[in-house]
Amino acid sequence: MSRFAINLRVLRNILNVPAQTVSDKLGIKAGTYRAWEEGRCQPDAAMLIKISELHEVSLTDLIKNDLSKKKPEQTRDHFIISRYNVADDNIKKAIDLMLKIV
């Protein structure tokens, strides 16, 4: 299995969300996303960029580095940002409002 496929699964597991949630945010079918995670195929360059932006990781990290070995504080920060990125618009608005108040 490719490093990309492994990292894709690691990133989704950090979020603790189903493939459907991530695939919806990417605008693709869940089956396509699962195929990437299983290493049966890979996305094109434009989708790689979209995935890296959604998960707040660099392209190098996404396709080359072992993301399962990130430091705990990096994982925590990544979790918070990534959960925000996959949240629906109403939740994002509520979070944005709370952050403006504080």
N, C-alpha and C positions, 0 to 999 in steps of 0.2 A: 504494500500500500504506500502511496506517495506521502511525503511530509505534508503537503497541502491537505490531503484527505484527513489525515490524523489531526492536524491543527483545526480544521473546520469542525470536527467533532469535539475537540477540546474546548473551543470557543463556545459552542452551543451548550455543552455540558456545564460550563462556568455559569452561563445564564440560567440553566435549569429550565429550558423551554423546549417544546417539541419542534421538530423540523418544520412543521406547518407554519409556526409563528415566524421563524426566520425567513422561510421562503415567501411568505406573504409580504414581508417588508422589502424583499428583493424583487418582488413582482414576478415570481416564477412558480412553477408547480412544485409541490413537496417532493414528488418522485424524482424530479431533476436534482433537487438539493440532496436527497438521500443518495442518489447515484454519485454525486461528487464526494460525499462522505465515505462511500464505499470504494472509491477509487475507480469506478467503472468508466468515468469520463471526467473532463475538466471544463470549467467555464472559459469563455473568451476573455480577452484582456480587459474589456470594458466592465465585465461583470466582476473580475478580480478586484478592480479598483472599487467598485460598489461594495463588495464584501469587506474589503479592508476599511473602508470608511464607516460602514455599519458597525463593525467590531472595534473600531478605533485602534487598529494595528497597522504597521507598515506592510507594504507588499513583500518586503524581504522577510519579515517575521511570518507572514502568512504562508509563503511558499517554501521557505528555506529553514527557518529556525524552529527549535523544539519548544513550542509554547507551553507544554506541560511542565516545563522546568522554570517558569517565571517565578520571581520572588513573591512571597505572599502579599506584600503591600502593592505590588504592581497588579496582581490578580484582583485585589479588592477594588482598586481604582478602576481597573478595566471593567469589573462587574458593574459598578455603579453607572459608568458612562454607557456601557453596552445595554444595560437594562433600560435606560432612558431612551436609547436609540430604537429599541423594539417596542416601546410603549405606544399605546394609541394616542391620538391627538388630545383627547380630553385629559388624560393623565399627564401628558407633557404640559398642557396649559396650567394644570393645578400645581405642578412642580415649579414651573416658571414663576407663577404668582407667589408661591411660598418663598422662593429664593429672592424675589424682589422685596418682600416684606422684611426678611431677616437682615 
